[in-house]
Amino acid sequence: MRYRFKNLFALLPTLVWACSSVLVEPKGQPPEVSIVGPPPWATFLRGEVVDLEVTASDTDGVVAAVWLYLDGRRLGVDSASPYQFQWETRGERLGPHSVRAVAEDKSGLLSEDKIGLRLRWGDFAPEQLDDGWETSRAGVEGIDVGNIAATMEKIDAGGWEFLHAILMVRNGKLVFEEYFGDFGRDSLQHVQSTTKSFTSSLVGIAIDRGEINSVDDVMLDYLPQYAQLRDADNERITIRHCLMMAAGLQWNEVSVPPLESYNDNMVGHLVPDYVAYFLAKPSVAVPGTEYYYNSGCPLTLGAILRSAAGVPADAYAEQYLFGPLGISDFSWPSINYGKHVGTHGSLYIRPRDMAKFGQLFLQQGVWDGERIISAEWVAQSTEPRLTVFGDVRYGYQWWFKEMNGYDVPFTSGHGGQHIFVVPELETIIVTATGYSDASMAVEQQNRLINLVEYRIVPAVGSHSAEEGG
């Protein structure tokens, strides 16, 4: 009896194998797959259509399908050999891209192959949308595309990871539109102090409409709710003085870190009423004589606008500025628990719409045949009035700098949010950025101004349109 059980135990492995071979059929080998074209790290100009070819075979049966993925996004699927795909590169980001082919056989076994490809800048018109912009190619509109391509190579090489967008308008047409990282065409950009230039335009519209009488009106005459703060210092300050950043009140916003508790702008956000904080500051200069960067000025202009027009700045802009420009997607948050719309720096807007604002000023206040701002206000607000430093001057919430021989008015927001208007070249240049370290924002801003001055403006000012363009 013991002998029989001993033999039975010896046979167990054989019995287990026999049963498993009956119950489970071996799956065999996974298919073989290879991306055969184009070769790894081939370079293409964006705007081209790239043909991709994949081979796949299975020694145990039939390949059911091949899937192709671009940067993790499915580009297509093919179930019949030869496996061929196309990549439409228009609108794709510049730089490296990952292509992955996955093959599956009838048994459900998978295999994959990967290659990298690279996109360089190509001179193709931005996508034509129903948003008021006509688009065209940069070369057709007289821009040196070789210079622009070299600039994009410089950016692609690294060190510009803070960039969100660069756009160019020439001859009234959108000719260049680049977005970086996760930022896209429909993303809203926090334009920081470029908001101030929008606020200035609203004051101009209110003057055109007769809701504000004149820039020479005393600002406190429009703010009866702050009558208790009126004194010999602030009752001399006019709307013009606020527009010029020359209120003459003591203010420390630039020479201290922006998030420090003793930065006047930060204090204004923390107190119950930023405007009251601004008005209570002592005088240190005769109003209108010296430039002092002071975000209390445009915030107070927003309060004046609300008092004069009876609606907050965001609603006023929606009716008289954004609406006529065809701008519907924006955000303009308030501060002090809703007491004031952030007319000093809170606006969020698309870069394409930033360009519209620049084009409005380039066209002397007219957009799509409709006058939105008077030509007189455009001329007044973009006239340099005070010197800030060197060749940088200031108007009514607009900056001015000579760039490659051209006098350029521009808006400026912390970290590099800019709208450059180059009237002599019929050109608008928009830059937008993000930043994770506030201490780097000024450096970013200066680098972008230099990029525009020494690379982009010369690309426009030193070239002529392509023949037949």
Sequence and secondary structure as in RCSB ss.txt:
>XXXX:A:sequence
MRYRFKNLFALLPTLVWACSSVLVEPKGQPPEVSIVGPPPWATFLRGEVVDLEVTASDTDGVVAAVWLYLDGRRL
GVDSASPYQFQWETRGERLGPHSVRAVAEDKSGLLSEDKIGLRLRWGDFAPEQLDDGWETSRAGVEGIDVGNIAA
TMEKIDAGGWEFLHAILMVRNGKLVFEEYFGDFGRDSLQHVQSTTKSFTSSLVGIAIDRGEINSVDDVMLDYLPQ
YAQLRDADNERITIRHCLMMAAGLQWNEVSVPPLESYNDNMVGHLVPDYVAYFLAKPSVAVPGTEYYYNSGCPLT
LGAILRSAAGVPADAYAEQYLFGPLGISDFSWPSINYGKHVGTHGSLYIRPRDMAKFGQLFLQQGVWDGERIISA
EWVAQSTEPRLTVFGDVRYGYQWWFKEMNGYDVPFTSGHGGQHIFVVPELETIIVTATGYSDASMAVEQQNRLIN
LVEYRIVPAVGSHSAEEGG
>XXXX:A:secstr
 HHHHHHHHHHHHHHHHHHHHHH        EEEEEES TT EEETT EEEEEEEEE TTS EEEEEEEETTEEE
EEE SSSEEEEEE TT  SEEEEEEEEEEETT  EEEEEEEEEEE         SSS EE  TTTTT  HHHHHH
HHHHHHTSS TTEEEEEEEETTEEEEEEE TT  TT  EE GGGHHHHHHHHHHHHHHTTSS  TTSBGGGG GG
GGGG  TTGGG BHHHHHTT   B   SSSS TTSTTSHHHHHHHSS HHHHHHTS B S TTSS    THHHHH
HHHHHHHHHSS HHHHHIIIIIHHHT   EE  EETTTTEE TTT  EE HHHHHHHHHHHHTTTEETTEE S H
HHHHHHTS  EEEETTEEE SS EEEEETTEEEEEEEETTTEEEEEEGGGTEEEEEEE  S GGGHHHHHHHHHH
HIIIIIHHHHHT    TT 
